[in-house]
Amino acid sequence: MKTTEKPTWQDFHIEGVMHILPIDALQAIEKGEAVLIDVRELNEVRLEKIPLDRVLNHPMSVIMDRLPYISKDQQIILICQGGVRSVKVANLLNRQGYPDVANLEGGISLWKAHGLPIESNIAVGGCACKAQFPKTGFKKL
């Protein structure tokens, strides 16, 4: 896994936390070298998620309860919306003895900016009238 000691895209950093760029993370996940753990809350994941195998959701709010289900024998990449929560969880996992943990720089925001795979349920632009009332006979006012 290609990581760096300091982030290049995001400002928030905790000493000792490694960082990985989205394209390098995608390659590691697709090769089966790493697992991606999304630490966003369930309501956030319902809006947008990364549609790949080896992607898990362990929200930051319950991460301590989930530690028994997260193997230490794997490379772990953590992701959140912008990289702040995932840095904090990476620091926590480091302190809990996880040997190979990295924060995905810039989170989902940078992932999307690079055009990487994303599944979104967020309406983009306009009022989404067609999405709400498809072919029901409603007239636009």
ChimeraX attribute file (.defattr): number of C-alpha atoms within 10 A of each C-alpha:
attribute: neighborCount
match mode: 1-to-1
recipient: residues
	/A:1	17
	/A:2	13
	/A:3	17
	/A:4	14
	/A:5	14
	/A:6	18
	/A:7	21
	/A:8	12
	/A:9	11
	/A:10	16
	/A:11	11
	/A:12	15
	/A:13	19
	/A:14	14
	/A:15	9
	/A:16	13
	/A:17	23
	/A:18	24
	/A:19	27
	/A:20	24
	/A:21	22
	/A:22	23
	/A:23	16
	/A:24	14
	/A:25	27
	/A:26	20
	/A:27	14
	/A:28	19
	/A:29	21
	/A:30	14
	/A:31	9
	/A:32	13
	/A:33	14
	/A:34	22
	/A:35	22
	/A:36	24
	/A:37	21
	/A:38	26
	/A:39	23
	/A:40	21
	/A:41	15
	/A:42	13
	/A:43	8
	/A:44	13
	/A:45	19
	/A:46	12
	/A:47	12
	/A:48	16
	/A:49	18
	/A:50	19
	/A:51	11
	/A:52	14
	/A:53	11
	/A:54	14
	/A:55	18
	/A:56	15
	/A:57	18
	/A:58	21
	/A:59	21
	/A:60	18
	/A:61	11
	/A:62	11
	/A:63	17
	/A:64	14
	/A:65	10
	/A:66	13
	/A:67	13
	/A:68	9
	/A:69	9
	/A:70	16
	/A:71	10
	/A:72	16
	/A:73	9
	/A:74	15
	/A:75	19
	/A:76	27
	/A:77	27
	/A:78	30
	/A:79	30
	/A:80	26
	/A:81	21
	/A:82	18
	/A:83	25
	/A:84	21
	/A:85	21
	/A:86	28
	/A:87	27
	/A:88	18
	/A:89	23
	/A:90	27
	/A:91	21
	/A:92	15
	/A:93	22
	/A:94	17
	/A:95	11
	/A:96	12
	/A:97	10
	/A:98	18
	/A:99	14
	/A:100	17
	/A:101	27
	/A:102	32
	/A:103	33
	/A:104	35
	/A:105	33
	/A:106	27
	/A:107	23
	/A:108	23
	/A:109	14
	/A:110	20
	/A:111	23
	/A:112	14
	/A:113	10
	/A:114	12
	/A:115	10
	/A:116	13
	/A:117	13
	/A:118	14
	/A:119	13
	/A:120	14
	/A:121	11
	/A:122	9
	/A:123	10
	/A:124	8
	/A:125	6
	/A:126	7
	/A:127	9
	/A:128	10
	/A:129	10
	/A:130	12
	/A:131	9
	/A:132	9
	/A:133	11
	/A:134	9
	/A:135	9
	/A:136	8
	/A:137	7
	/A:138	10
	/A:139	7
	/A:140	6
	/A:141	3
